[in-house]
């Protein structure tokens, strides 16, 4: 019997929303305890700051350039490499419960496997037309139950809600508006975008459903089964519409403004003006370069009360996740597996959360989106000493880590390295830098970024695009400027640093997937 | 309004490819995700893989220019125009261009994005000489060269 793996992901969660990372709004005792008993990473960086490319990186252990999912709306091929398939072939029982998002959700043609599977109400992909017998069940997961941010659609959660609580389908905030754009309609008490008072009881909400279905699957296993379970919570990604009865946990009027929210418009504008043009253009509502933020919302209109309410509701969602994880951990302990389960907790990307006066996400490679919560609580039977790792690691390192936990050699197609367990280990195994990519091309607007995080610096180079000529960039000293307010790209005093980082950035670019896969849906 | 264009080169003559593209009632045989289609006069109703019916008005079916155009008339759209051009390259091959203009803009990507798969399937059938669209044309007494007859 080997070590079992509980892989917990959230969606769009900031680093500073966990108590163990210094957060002081949401109470997260379960994750904090995992961190105290395990390894807490202070500089975990995604390879993309949007869902589909980042989740594809987690599954494949490859950079977006290599697995080919360069933006939301580009589906990961069904036969793409999968660490879950490796584990399945090694005898692990495998499940994915919650939000997958390897394929687009907007799918009226019913083309995408995950939507088709869920639409059929099936929980396993075996005997399906796309099951080719070589990668195991769908993407290596023998058990699949899906949910996303609401009750509409054909995913398993929506079908469960329709079957059991049909009156609740309309209780969620509609993520998209009548023109299928990300909804900008304001709600709550402040009129903040993507905020909504949801009368749904907690027990019907997708966070609890994901935990319930995970526990149900774990209960179906034999005591001596090895298992890999990816439990994927859709929150705290917008919309911010947690069950109304839970919102009293945190009074938004008592919430401090985020530390990186410049409180005057003049200060915000001065900071944004020192960054490449698309920052300020988005703030002013002149350019929405991607589909991931509400097209009709202008960040400059964000009020401090709106930001407080969003921050509070986001924290409520983080608390609900923590409690749901606590229930799953209790179920694991009740099965007698407490000493043999590795738990890895992370998210796919961050949330701007008021930084610079902005919210949501986009082509902005700064800590709000790039500094992720990552906790690895190794199985107690592994005998590892708790630690904190300050060196940069990436989500690309997760797949080889899962292999190592399972006693397998990482696959040759994986591009990361098993996560270090302390800084000395990181230094010995060359965990000195992480790369992040952004490519978006939507209705004539192209934005292309390449970023390296190394040695306390983050350096982003811009390729030519709709508003960039290829000469722009960003350079921040993470130690002296933890909020990345002072762009040193054009500062002659840092020209050598910039040159060195850029040389490493371009020398380290991963192989590019061929053929280039087309964008075939918005998200 | 947003516009999206997809194109593909097919190593078969334009005249042959047009025999499929110009037949609106067999779209479901080469457009993945279209479960069925019915044509009555200039009205075509396609049913998507998700079960959603999509009514369309055929506005152009020009065998001389080898151009086919249609509007989706579903209330999901404020405006829509799809244009399929089969362009002869004078070397026994052709380019098929599938353009989608739509309002709301997102629907251009939702609908137009699917045309990528349609063009790939069209090429697959023609260049392999095997496929249900070719069979349908053959059954109608106008087989395409290389098709199963």
Interface residues (C-beta under 8 A of the other chain):
Chain A: X73 X106 X107 X108 X109 X110 X111 X115 X116 X119 X154 X179 X180 X181 X291 X442 X443 X518 X519 X520 X521 X522
Chain B: X2 X3 X4 X6 X32 X33 X34 X35 X48 X49 X50 X51 X52 X104 X105 X106 X107 X108 X109 X110 X111 X113 X114 X116 X117
